[in-house]
Amino acid sequence: MQQNNSTTEFILLGLTQDPMKKKMVFVIFFIFYLGTVVGNLLIIVTIKSSRTLGSPMYYFLFYLSLADSCFSTSTAPRLIVDSLSAKNIITYNECMTQVFALHFFGCMEVLVLILMAFDRYVAICKPLHYPTIMSRRVCTILIVLAWIGSFIHSTAQIILALRLPFCGPNLIDHYCCDLQPLLKLACMDTFVINLLLVSNSGGISSSSFVILMISYIVILHSLRNHSAEGRKKALSTCTTHIIVVIIFFGPCIFIYTRPPTTYPMDKMVTVFYTIGTPFLNPLIYTLRNAEVKNAMRKLWHINITSESRR
């Protein structure tokens, strides 16, 4: 990576400098990260192993869990390791790599959530055309386009980051590298770059949130024509998706759609959508989804039975 400055490393200040609190950070976020990886891997293995979870909704849920695991991995391991270190140094190249990974998997999660909303819209509003519109070939093409879109977005972000010259202090008042805290260290007028950041990340977050909420309003409105049982099942699924959308997009919009100013709550807000949301998603999709829970029980029962026969 070519750097437009003489800075070769940064120092991450993390969530706290207090030694006792850093130990608490280690314990809390180690549990959160372990739960995120185990929970999402359990969903991935269950969907891949179960014949009953072959619908497009679970096909997209598979990729959402994959994106969640990678998204959390882009920040959580360093936060956990740094909480045990006295001086948290990250090289320039590592910092740029983290910016790319954070936005790549974050954008992937955004696009998969949109695909899941589109799937529910077709299933509820166009049920007769659902098998044709949401064929496996179409779903595969949509996922490939989501990967491509994520790559384009993260490439745009890394280009902005590489344009920032650093010639002064190298202390990042954050636990990870992202454009917002890096803008504070740049020795240039960052108005244009921040404008591009807001139009890119902020625009994607805000427009995606609006599109998703409108789609779910349309879906809920169309449920009037369904039977009571159909309404109950569709409402349960849509409610789950709406909860995930709100808890993910709320913090993203707060961080990326504002002038280059920082607030004391920024780090905790970032923690919520980079570590908290990937941890909560498996819980939300399993606790509120009977099909996933039943598939997990069957998978668990098959494994126990095969082990006992040995």
C-alpha positions as CSV (number, residue, x, y, z in Angstrom):
1,M,0.0,0.0,0.0
2,Q,1.4,3.4,-1.0
3,Q,1.1,5.9,1.8
4,N,0.8,9.6,1.4
5,N,2.9,10.4,4.5
6,S,5.7,9.4,6.8
7,T,3.6,7.6,9.4
8,T,4.4,3.9,9.6
9,E,2.2,3.0,12.6
10,F,-0.6,4.2,14.8
11,I,-1.4,3.7,18.5
12,L,-5.0,2.6,19.3
13,L,-6.2,4.0,22.6
14,G,-8.9,1.4,22.8
15,L,-12.1,1.6,24.9
16,T,-10.2,2.5,28.1
17,Q,-6.8,3.0,29.5
18,D,-7.7,1.8,33.0
19,P,-5.9,-1.6,33.7
20,M,-8.8,-3.0,35.7
21,K,-11.3,-2.0,33.1
22,K,-9.1,-3.4,30.3
23,K,-9.4,-6.8,32.0
24,M,-13.1,-6.5,32.1
25,V,-13.1,-5.5,28.4
26,F,-11.1,-8.7,27.7
27,V,-13.5,-11.0,29.5
28,I,-16.7,-9.4,28.2
29,F,-15.7,-9.2,24.5
30,F,-14.0,-12.6,24.5
31,I,-17.4,-14.0,25.5
32,F,-19.2,-11.9,22.9
33,Y,-16.8,-12.9,20.2
34,L,-16.8,-16.6,21.1
35,G,-20.7,-16.5,21.2
36,T,-20.7,-14.7,17.8
37,V,-18.4,-17.3,16.1
38,V,-20.1,-20.3,17.7
39,G,-23.7,-19.0,17.0
40,N,-23.1,-18.1,13.4
41,L,-21.2,-21.2,12.6
42,L,-24.0,-23.2,14.2
43,I,-26.5,-21.5,11.8
44,I,-24.1,-22.1,8.8
45,V,-23.7,-25.8,9.6
46,T,-27.4,-26.3,10.3
47,I,-28.5,-24.7,7.0
48,K,-25.9,-26.6,5.0
49,S,-26.8,-29.9,6.7
50,S,-30.6,-29.6,6.8
51,R,-32.9,-30.5,3.9
52,T,-35.8,-28.5,5.3
53,L,-33.9,-25.2,5.2
54,G,-33.4,-25.1,1.4
55,S,-35.6,-22.0,0.7
56,P,-34.0,-18.7,-0.5
57,M,-34.6,-17.1,2.9
58,Y,-32.2,-19.6,4.5
59,Y,-29.8,-19.4,1.6
60,F,-29.5,-15.7,2.3
61,L,-29.4,-16.3,6.1
62,F,-26.4,-18.6,5.5
63,Y,-24.5,-15.6,3.9
64,L,-25.7,-13.2,6.6
65,S,-24.2,-15.5,9.2
66,L,-21.0,-15.7,7.2
67,A,-20.8,-11.9,6.9
68,D,-21.6,-11.5,10.6
69,S,-18.7,-13.8,11.6
70,C,-16.2,-12.1,9.3
71,F,-17.5,-8.6,10.2
72,S,-17.0,-9.2,13.9
73,T,-13.6,-10.8,13.2
74,S,-12.4,-7.6,11.5
75,T,-12.4,-5.8,14.8
76,A,-13.1,-8.1,17.8
77,P,-9.8,-10.1,18.0
78,R,-7.6,-7.0,18.0
79,L,-9.8,-5.4,20.6
80,I,-9.5,-8.5,22.8
81,V,-5.7,-8.9,22.3
82,D,-5.1,-5.1,22.8
83,S,-7.0,-5.2,26.1
84,L,-4.1,-7.2,27.5
85,S,-1.3,-5.0,26.1
86,A,0.1,-1.8,27.5
87,K,0.7,-0.2,24.1
88,N,-1.6,-1.0,21.2
89,I,0.4,-0.5,18.1
90,I,-1.1,-1.1,14.6
91,T,1.0,-0.6,11.5
92,Y,-0.2,1.6,8.6
93,N,-0.8,-1.4,6.3
94,E,-2.7,-3.3,9.1
95,C,-4.8,-0.2,9.7
96,M,-5.7,0.1,6.0
97,T,-6.5,-3.6,5.8
98,Q,-8.8,-3.3,8.8
99,V,-10.6,-0.3,7.1
100,F,-11.1,-2.5,4.0
101,A,-12.3,-5.6,5.9
102,L,-14.6,-3.6,8.1
103,H,-16.4,-1.9,5.1
104,F,-16.3,-5.0,2.9
105,F,-18.1,-7.3,5.3
106,G,-20.3,-4.5,6.7
107,C,-21.5,-3.7,3.2
108,M,-22.1,-7.4,2.6
109,E,-24.3,-7.5,5.6
110,V,-26.3,-4.5,4.4
111,L,-26.8,-6.0,0.9
112,V,-27.8,-9.5,2.3
113,L,-30.4,-7.8,4.5
114,I,-31.8,-6.1,1.4
115,L,-31.9,-9.4,-0.4
116,M,-33.7,-11.0,2.6
117,A,-36.3,-8.2,2.5
118,F,-36.8,-8.7,-1.3
119,D,-37.2,-12.5,-0.7
120,R,-40.0,-11.8,1.9
121,Y,-41.6,-9.3,-0.4
122,V,-41.8,-11.8,-3.3
123,A,-42.9,-14.6,-1.0
124,I,-45.8,-12.6,0.5
125,C,-46.8,-10.2,-2.2
126,K,-46.1,-12.5,-5.3
127,P,-46.6,-16.0,-4.0
128,L,-47.6,-17.6,-7.4
129,H,-44.4,-16.2,-9.0
130,Y,-42.1,-16.9,-6.1
131,P,-40.5,-20.2,-7.4
132,T,-39.7,-18.5,-10.7
133,I,-38.5,-15.2,-9.4
134,M,-36.4,-16.6,-6.5
135,S,-34.9,-19.6,-8.2
136,R,-31.5,-20.9,-7.0
137,R,-29.9,-19.4,-10.1
138,V,-31.3,-16.0,-9.4
139,C,-30.3,-16.2,-5.7
140,T,-26.8,-17.1,-6.7
141,I,-26.6,-14.2,-9.1
142,L,-27.9,-11.8,-6.4
143,I,-25.3,-13.0,-3.9
144,V,-22.5,-12.6,-6.4
145,L,-23.7,-9.1,-7.1
146,A,-23.7,-8.5,-3.3
147,W,-20.0,-9.6,-3.1
148,I,-19.1,-7.3,-6.1
149,G,-21.0,-4.4,-4.6
150,S,-19.2,-4.9,-1.2
151,F,-15.8,-4.9,-3.0
152,I,-16.6,-1.7,-4.9
153,H,-17.7,0.0,-1.7
154,S,-14.7,-1.0,0.4
155,T,-12.4,-0.2,-2.5
156,A,-13.8,3.3,-2.5
157,Q,-13.3,3.6,1.2
158,I,-9.7,2.5,1.1
159,I,-9.0,4.9,-1.7
160,L,-10.2,7.7,0.5
161,A,-8.1,6.4,3.4
162,L,-5.0,6.2,1.3
163,R,-5.4,9.9,0.3
164,L,-5.1,11.0,3.9
165,P,-1.7,12.5,4.8
166,F,-0.5,11.9,8.4
167,C,2.3,14.2,9.7
168,G,1.4,14.8,13.3
169,P,0.2,12.7,16.3
170,N,-0.5,9.1,15.6
171,L,-2.8,8.4,18.5
172,I,-6.2,7.0,17.3
173,D,-8.9,7.5,20.0
174,H,-10.6,4.3,19.1
175,Y,-10.3,0.5,19.3
176,C,-10.1,0.0,15.5
177,C,-9.2,1.8,12.3
178,D,-12.0,3.5,10.4
179,L,-12.2,6.7,8.3
180,Q,-13.9,8.8,11.0
181,P,-11.1,8.6,13.6
182,L,-8.4,8.8,10.9
183,L,-9.9,12.1,9.6
184,K,-9.0,13.7,12.9
185,L,-5.3,12.8,12.4
186,A,-5.0,13.9,8.8
187,C,-2.9,17.1,8.2
188,M,-5.2,18.5,5.5
189,D,-8.6,19.9,5.0
190,T,-10.8,16.8,5.2
191,F,-14.1,18.5,4.2
192,V,-14.2,16.9,0.7
193,I,-13.2,13.5,1.9
194,N,-15.8,13.6,4.7
195,L,-18.4,14.7,2.2
196,L,-17.4,11.6,0.1
197,L,-17.6,9.4,3.2
198,V,-21.1,10.6,4.1
199,S,-22.3,10.2,0.5
200,N,-20.8,6.7,0.3
201,S,-21.1,5.0,3.7
202,G,-23.8,7.4,5.0
203,G,-25.7,7.2,1.8
204,I,-25.7,3.4,1.6
205,S,-26.7,3.1,5.3
206,S,-29.5,5.7,5.1
207,S,-30.9,4.7,1.7
208,S,-30.8,1.0,2.6
209,F,-32.6,1.6,5.8
210,V,-35.4,3.6,4.1
211,I,-35.7,1.0,1.3
212,L,-35.9,-1.8,3.9
213,M,-38.5,-0.1,6.1
214,I,-40.7,0.8,3.1
215,S,-40.5,-2.8,1.8
216,Y,-41.6,-4.1,5.2
217,I,-44.4,-1.6,5.5
218,V,-45.6,-2.8,2.0
219,I,-45.3,-6.4,3.1
220,L,-47.2,-5.8,6.4
221,H,-49.9,-3.9,4.5
222,S,-50.4,-6.8,2.1
223,L,-50.9,-9.3,4.9
224,R,-54.5,-8.1,5.2
225,N,-55.4,-10.5,2.3
226,H,-53.8,-13.5,4.0
227,S,-55.3,-16.1,6.3
228,A,-54.9,-15.7,10.1
229,E,-52.2,-18.5,10.2
230,G,-50.4,-17.1,7.2
231,R,-50.4,-13.6,8.7
232,K,-49.0,-15.0,12.0
233,K,-46.1,-16.8,10.3
234,A,-45.3,-13.9,8.0
235,L,-45.5,-11.4,10.8
236,S,-43.1,-13.4,12.9
237,T,-40.6,-13.6,10.1
238,C,-40.9,-9.9,9.2
239,T,-40.7,-8.8,12.8
240,T,-37.4,-10.7,13.2
241,H,-36.0,-9.0,10.1
242,I,-37.2,-5.6,11.2
243,I,-35.5,-6.0,14.6
244,V,-32.2,-6.9,12.9
245,V,-32.5,-4.0,10.5
246,I,-33.1,-1.4,13.3
247,I,-30.3,-2.6,15.6
248,F,-27.8,-2.7,12.7
249,F,-28.7,0.5,10.7
250,G,-29.4,2.8,13.7
251,P,-25.7,2.9,14.9
252,C,-24.4,2.9,11.3
253,I,-26.5,6.0,10.4
254,F,-25.4,7.7,13.6
255,I,-21.7,7.2,12.8
256,Y,-21.6,7.8,9.0
257,T,-24.1,10.5,8.3
258,R,-22.7,13.5,10.1
259,P,-19.9,16.1,9.9
260,P,-16.3,15.1,11.0
261,T,-17.0,15.4,14.7
262,T,-16.5,12.8,17.4
263,Y,-18.5,12.2,20.5
264,P,-17.7,10.2,23.7
265,M,-20.3,7.6,22.8
266,D,-18.9,6.9,19.3
267,K,-16.8,4.0,20.5
268,M,-19.7,2.2,22.2
269,V,-22.0,2.8,19.3
270,T,-19.3,1.3,17.0
271,V,-19.0,-1.7,19.4
272,F,-22.7,-2.2,19.2
273,Y,-22.9,-2.6,15.4
274,T,-19.5,-4.3,14.8
275,I,-19.6,-6.8,17.8
276,G,-23.1,-6.6,19.4
277,T,-25.2,-7.0,16.2
278,P,-23.2,-10.1,14.9
279,F,-23.7,-11.6,18.4
280,L,-27.4,-10.9,18.6
281,N,-28.3,-12.0,15.0
282,P,-27.9,-15.8,15.7
283,L,-30.0,-15.4,18.9
284,I,-32.7,-13.5,17.1
285,Y,-32.9,-15.8,14.1
286,T,-32.9,-19.0,16.2
287,L,-35.1,-18.0,19.1
288,R,-37.8,-16.5,16.8
289,N,-37.6,-19.2,14.1
290,A,-39.2,-22.6,14.8
291,E,-37.8,-24.1,11.5
292,V,-34.2,-23.3,12.5
293,K,-34.7,-24.5,16.0
294,N,-36.2,-27.8,14.8
295,A,-33.4,-28.3,12.3
296,M,-30.8,-27.7,15.0
297,R,-32.5,-30.2,17.3
298,K,-32.5,-32.8,14.5
299,L,-28.8,-32.2,13.7
300,W,-27.9,-32.4,17.4
301,H,-30.0,-35.7,17.7
302,I,-28.3,-37.2,14.6
303,N,-24.9,-36.4,15.9
304,I,-25.6,-37.9,19.4
305,T,-27.1,-41.0,17.8
306,S,-24.1,-41.6,15.5
307,E,-21.7,-41.1,18.4
308,S,-23.6,-43.5,20.6
309,R,-23.5,-46.2,17.8
310,R,-19.8,-46.0,17.6
